Amino acid sequence: VQLQAFGGGLVQAGGSLRLSCAASGRVSRTFSNNAMGWFRQAPGKEREFVARIGWNGNNIAYVDSVKGRFTISRDRAKNTVYLQMNNLRPEDTAVYYCAVSRHSLVVEPSYIAYWGQGTLVTVSS
């Protein structure tokens, strides 16, 4: 399975971006029934959890710093997960990674089966 993330770029504070992550390869067995999520890593910082969504769109959760601004969703038919990011702040600047979990509901680093290659989001003040 390969994960390809799209949608990063440069945006001013208060702006919006929509990230997408598409899976390809032998996904029918390893993706449709598994949770997916987004993580990010800012320069000089550790990778952190951003959002997760369960296998059927349930069990959605966000890190506190993005609640009310980011929305995660998925399209199982397209093997794609999305992250709509609104009201972006300079502190959201990071490389964003999508991930497929081995679990149907939980997305934690120890459960990750596949990582995307990352897409850079830069928010200017």
C-alpha positions as CSV (number, residue, x, y, z in Angstrom):
1,V,0.0,0.0,0.0
2,Q,1.2,3.5,-0.9
3,L,-0.2,6.7,0.6
4,Q,0.0,9.9,-1.4
5,A,-0.8,13.2,0.3
6,F,-1.9,16.3,-1.6
7,G,-3.0,19.9,-0.8
8,G,-0.2,21.5,1.1
9,G,1.1,24.9,0.3
10,L,1.6,28.5,1.5
11,V,-1.3,30.3,3.0
12,Q,-1.8,33.5,5.1
13,A,-3.1,33.3,8.6
14,G,-6.8,32.9,8.6
15,G,-6.8,31.1,5.3
16,S,-7.9,27.5,4.5
17,L,-6.4,24.4,2.9
18,R,-7.7,21.0,2.2
19,L,-5.4,18.0,2.4
20,S,-6.2,14.7,0.9
21,C,-4.5,11.4,1.1
22,A,-5.2,8.6,-1.3
23,A,-4.2,5.0,-0.9
24,S,-3.3,2.8,-3.7
25,G,-2.1,-0.8,-4.1
26,R,-3.6,-3.7,-2.2
27,V,-6.0,-1.5,-0.1
28,S,-9.1,-3.6,0.0
29,R,-7.8,-5.7,2.8
30,T,-5.8,-3.2,4.7
31,F,-7.6,0.2,4.4
32,S,-11.4,0.0,4.2
33,N,-11.9,-1.5,7.6
34,N,-9.1,0.5,9.3
35,A,-9.0,3.9,11.0
36,M,-7.0,6.7,9.3
37,G,-5.5,9.8,10.7
38,W,-3.3,12.8,10.2
39,F,-0.1,13.8,12.1
40,R,2.2,16.7,11.7
41,Q,5.7,17.6,12.5
42,A,6.9,21.2,12.9
43,P,10.5,22.2,12.5
44,G,12.5,21.1,15.5
45,K,9.5,19.3,17.1
46,E,8.3,15.8,17.4
47,R,5.6,14.4,15.3
48,E,2.2,14.9,16.9
49,F,-1.3,13.5,16.4
50,V,-3.7,15.9,14.7
51,A,-6.9,14.0,13.9
52,R,-8.3,10.5,13.4
53,I,-11.4,8.9,11.9
54,G,-12.7,5.3,12.4
55,W,-13.3,2.8,9.7
56,N,-16.8,3.8,9.0
57,G,-16.5,7.5,9.7
58,N,-17.0,7.1,13.5
59,N,-14.7,7.7,16.4
60,I,-13.5,11.1,15.2
61,A,-11.1,13.0,17.4
62,Y,-8.8,16.0,17.2
63,V,-5.9,17.4,19.1
64,D,-7.1,20.3,21.2
65,S,-5.3,23.0,19.3
66,V,-7.2,22.3,16.1
67,K,-10.7,21.6,17.5
68,G,-13.3,23.8,15.8
69,R,-10.9,24.7,12.9
70,F,-10.0,21.3,11.3
71,T,-12.4,18.6,10.0
72,I,-11.4,15.1,9.1
73,S,-13.5,13.0,6.7
74,R,-13.0,10.0,4.5
75,D,-14.4,8.4,1.3
76,R,-14.1,4.6,1.6
77,A,-15.0,4.1,-2.0
78,K,-12.1,6.3,-3.1
79,N,-9.8,5.0,-0.4
80,T,-9.2,8.7,0.6
81,V,-9.0,10.6,3.8
82,Y,-9.3,14.4,3.9
83,L,-8.4,17.2,6.3
84,Q,-10.2,20.5,5.9
85,M,-8.2,23.2,7.7
86,N,-9.8,26.5,8.3
87,N,-8.7,29.6,10.2
88,L,-5.1,28.5,9.9
89,R,-2.5,29.9,12.3
90,P,1.3,30.3,11.9
91,E,1.7,27.6,14.6
92,D,0.0,25.1,12.2
93,T,3.0,25.3,10.0
94,A,4.4,21.7,9.7
95,V,4.7,18.7,7.4
96,Y,1.4,16.9,7.5
97,Y,1.4,13.1,7.3
98,C,-1.5,10.8,6.7
99,A,-1.5,7.3,8.2
100,V,-3.4,4.1,8.1
101,S,-3.9,2.3,11.4
102,R,-4.0,-1.5,12.0
103,H,-6.9,-0.8,14.3
104,S,-10.5,0.0,13.2
105,L,-10.9,2.9,15.6
106,V,-7.6,3.9,17.1
107,V,-4.9,5.8,15.5
108,E,-1.7,5.9,17.6
109,P,1.9,5.8,16.4
110,S,2.3,2.2,17.7
111,Y,-0.8,1.1,15.6
112,I,0.3,2.7,12.3
113,A,0.6,0.3,9.4
114,Y,1.4,2.8,6.7
115,W,2.6,6.4,6.6
116,G,2.1,8.9,3.7
117,Q,5.1,10.8,2.4
118,G,4.0,14.1,3.9
119,T,2.9,17.5,2.5
120,L,4.2,20.8,3.7
121,V,1.8,23.4,5.1
122,T,3.2,26.9,5.7
123,V,1.1,29.6,7.3
124,S,2.4,33.1,7.2
125,S,1.5,35.8,9.7
